[in-house]
Amino acid sequence: MVNEQTEIDKMFNDDAVFGVDVDVSVVLGTSMLRVHQLLKLGRGAVVELNQKISDPVEIYANDILVARGEVIVIGDDKIGVTLTEMIMHQNSRKVFNKSY
C-alpha cells in the first residue's frame, strides 16, 4: 500500500505556511436590522442575536469557517473559545493565502 499524503497533510508540512498571519474571528451570532433601527442605536442599546447562549459559536480564519466551539471565561476579565468541532474544506488552503 502506498502512503499517500492528503492535501491537508501537504499543506501543514510546508514550513512556509507556519509564518503566515491568519486573522481569526469568533462570531457569537448575527442580527438583521433595518437602516432606521441601526441609526437609532446608541450607547447602552442592546442588539438581540439569533443565537441561544447554549449554541456553539463559529470560528473563522481569514473569513473561512474552520471550527465551532463554546465560549468560556478565562480569569476575571477574559473570554475564550473551547473548540468542539473542526471543519476542514477542500479549499482550506485559502485560509493561508497560499496556492498549492
PyMOL commands that set and color helices and strands:
alter all, ss='L'
color gray80, all
select helices_A, chain A and resi 7-13+15-19+35-40+92-96
alter helices_A, ss='H'
color red, helices_A
select strands_A, chain A and resi 24-27+57-61+64-74+78-86
alter strands_A, ss='S'
color yellow, strands_A
deselect
rebuild
show_as cartoon
